[in-house]
Amino acid sequence: FWDPMLGKGCQICSLSSGLTVGNYPERTTTDEENTRLKKLRLMRKAEKMEVDMLNGPSCPGVLRGDSILKTDDFTTGKEGYVVNWWHHGSIVQTGEAKPSDQKYLYEPFELLTNSRRRLQVHVLQALAAEYRLSFNELFKKCQGDKKGVMDQIKEKVARMKAILGELQITEEVPEPELEDVEDADAGLAV
């Protein structure tokens, strides 16, 4: 159960309050899952290329009469009843990197068949995994920052203890310690 995890679950605990932030435990993906997703991406890429060709000037005259679902004919793109619609744009905020799998998503009105819905589920799962992975990278950076701050605090506590020793004052100065939940492997320790 624990070994197949790509990223084990842990938290960052605040030094001065009871607040915590947890990462996303990630399991490793199998070769079968990676192959399936690769095939689905390839299918979707071919489908998008076909739509681009049918809409472009290089489309043969015989195919120009084919019906293509164009949502612009019956929507404004600002429908409030449709959840997660980024109409010909991106769900990414300014300054963020665009996730690689977002370009394979169907727009809501393109989800007409069960096969498209199933493909959308797989692509959404891959997109969510990509978001979790980027969050976990930021989480690891924050863990490093906290450890750096704790090291600085420990140095200052050591200096305080040295000064108190010179003054011959016996006072307990607490040192910050990591909580058990902040160590990903602490769940295995007995």
C-alpha positions in Angstrom: 0.0 0.0 0.0 2.7 2.5 0.9 5.5 1.6 -1.5 3.5 2.3 -4.8 3.1 5.9 -3.7 4.8 8.5 -5.8 4.2 11.2 -3.2 3.4 10.1 0.3 1.0 12.2 2.4 2.3 14.7 4.9 1.6 18.1 6.2 3.2 21.4 7.0 2.2 22.6 10.5 2.4 26.2 11.6 4.9 27.1 14.3 2.6 29.6 16.0 -0.9 28.3 15.5 -2.8 25.1 14.9 -3.0 25.5 11.1 -1.8 22.8 8.8 -1.5 22.3 5.0 -1.4 18.8 3.6 0.0 17.7 0.3 -1.8 15.4 -2.2 -0.7 11.7 -1.8 0.0 10.5 -5.3 0.2 6.9 -6.5 2.4 5.8 -9.3 0.7 5.1 -12.5 1.1 1.8 -14.3 2.4 1.4 -17.8 -1.1 0.3 -18.9 -2.7 3.6 -17.6 0.0 5.7 -19.3 -0.5 3.8 -22.6 -4.2 4.2 -22.4 -4.0 8.0 -21.8 -1.4 8.3 -24.6 -3.8 6.6 -27.0 -6.7 8.8 -25.9 -4.6 11.9 -26.3 -3.7 10.8 -29.8 -7.3 10.1 -30.7 -8.3 13.5 -29.4 -5.4 15.2 -31.3 -6.5 13.5 -34.5 -10.1 14.6 -33.9 -9.0 18.2 -33.4 -6.8 18.1 -36.5 -9.8 16.9 -38.5 -12.0 19.7 -37.2 -9.3 22.3 -38.0 -9.0 20.9 -41.5 -12.7 21.0 -42.1 -12.8 24.6 -40.9 -9.7 25.6 -42.9 -9.2 26.7 -46.4 -7.5 23.4 -47.4 -10.7 21.5 -46.9 -11.8 19.6 -50.1 -15.0 20.9 -51.6 -16.8 17.6 -51.1 -16.3 17.8 -47.4 -17.3 21.5 -47.0 -21.0 20.5 -46.5 -20.3 18.3 -43.5 -22.0 19.4 -40.4 -19.7 20.4 -37.6 -21.0 21.4 -34.2 -20.2 25.1 -33.8 -21.2 26.3 -30.4 -20.9 29.9 -31.5 -24.1 29.5 -33.5 -26.2 28.9 -30.4 -24.2 30.1 -27.3 -22.6 33.2 -26.0 -19.9 31.5 -24.0 -21.2 33.2 -20.8 -23.9 30.7 -19.9 -24.2 30.6 -16.1 -25.8 27.2 -16.0 -22.7 25.5 -17.6 -20.0 24.6 -15.1 -16.3 24.6 -16.1 -16.6 26.3 -19.4 -13.7 28.3 -20.7 -15.2 29.0 -24.2 -12.3 29.1 -26.7 -9.9 30.2 -24.0 -8.1 28.9 -20.9 -9.0 28.3 -17.3 -5.5 29.3 -16.4 -5.0 32.7 -14.7 -2.5 35.2 -16.1 1.1 34.3 -15.4 0.4 30.6 -14.8 1.6 27.8 -17.1 -1.2 26.2 -19.2 -1.6 22.5 -18.3 -0.7 20.2 -21.2 -3.9 18.2 -21.1 -6.3 21.1 -21.1 -6.1 21.4 -24.9 -7.6 17.9 -25.2 -10.8 18.7 -23.2 -14.1 18.9 -25.0 -16.3 22.0 -24.5 -19.6 21.1 -22.7 -21.8 21.1 -25.8 -19.4 18.8 -27.6 -20.0 16.0 -25.0 -22.7 14.3 -27.1 -21.7 10.7 -27.1 -20.7 8.3 -24.3 -17.3 7.7 -25.8 -16.5 11.5 -25.7 -17.7 11.6 -22.1 -15.5 8.6 -21.2 -12.5 10.3 -22.9 -13.3 13.5 -21.1 -13.2 11.7 -17.7 -9.7 10.3 -18.5 -8.4 13.6 -19.6 -9.9 15.4 -16.6 -8.2 12.8 -14.3 -4.9 13.5 -16.0 -5.4 17.2 -15.7 -6.3 16.9 -12.0 -3.1 14.8 -11.5 -1.1 17.5 -13.2 -2.5 20.1 -10.9 -1.8 18.0 -7.8 1.7 17.4 -9.0 2.4 21.1 -9.4 0.9 21.8 -6.0 3.1 19.0 -4.5 6.2 20.7 -6.0 5.2 24.0 -4.4 4.6 22.1 -1.2 8.1 20.6 -1.2 9.5 24.1 -1.7 7.5 25.3 1.3 8.8 22.3 3.4 12.3 23.4 2.6 11.6 27.0 3.5 10.1 25.9 6.9 13.2 23.7 7.6 15.4 26.7 6.8 13.4 28.9 9.2 13.5 26.3 11.9 17.3 26.0 11.5 17.6 29.8 12.0 15.4 29.6 15.1 17.5 26.8 16.5 20.7 28.8 16.0 19.1 31.7 17.9 17.9 29.4 20.6 21.5 28.0 20.9 22.9 31.6 21.3 20.2 32.4 23.9 21.1 29.3 25.8 24.8 30.2 25.7 24.0 33.8 26.9 21.8 32.4 29.7 24.6 30.0 30.7 27.1 32.9 30.9 24.6 34.7 33.1 24.1 31.6 35.1 20.4 31.6 34.6 18.7 28.3 34.4 15.7 28.8 32.2 14.2 26.4 29.7 14.2 27.7 26.2 12.0 25.6 23.9 13.3 24.5 20.5 10.9 24.1 17.5 10.5 20.5 16.4 8.8 19.0 13.4 5.5 17.3 14.1 5.2 13.6 13.2 2.7 14.4 10.4 5.3 16.6 8.7 7.5 13.5 7.9 6.1 11.4 5.0 7.8 8.3 6.4 6.7 8.8 10.0 3.6 6.5 9.4 6.0 3.6 9.0 7.9 4.2 12.2 6.8 2.0 15.1 
